[in-house]
């Protein structure tokens, strides 16, 4: 997992694509939010956002 992050950071630094970093972070946060709230009582409210 850490090697993947290291490779991703090397790619962003080499190609000067730092604008991709917020997109990647937000995608990961939304993905984990959907996974962790899938079986909870707030799941219907989360799904209405999308």
N, C-alpha and C positions, 0 to 999 in steps of 0.2 A: 504494500500500500504506500509506504513512504517512497519507494523507488518511482512509483507512478507520479506522485506529487513532485518529486525532484525532476523528473523528466518533463512534466508539464511546465514547471517554473523555468527550466532551461529553454524550452520552446518559446515561452512568452518573452523571456529576456532576449533571446537571440533574434527573434523576428520583430521585436518591439511592438508586441500586441497586448499591451497592458490593459487595454480597454475590454479585453475578453474576461479578465479576472472577476469583475463584479457580476457578469452574466453567469459564470461558472459557479460562483459562491451562492447566488440567489437560486439557481437551479438545484443545487445540492440541498439548500435549506428547505425549499418547497417540497422536494422529494422526500426528505426525512420527515417533514411535517405530515405529509400524506400517509407515509408508512406507519408512523406512530399513532395517528389518530384514526386509523382505519376501523378499529374495533371499539372505539369509545363513543360516548354519547354526543360528542361535539362533531362527529364525522359529517352529519347532514349539513351543518353550518359551514364546514370547510369546503364541501363539494359545491355548495351554491356559489362560492367565490370563483369557481372555474367553469 
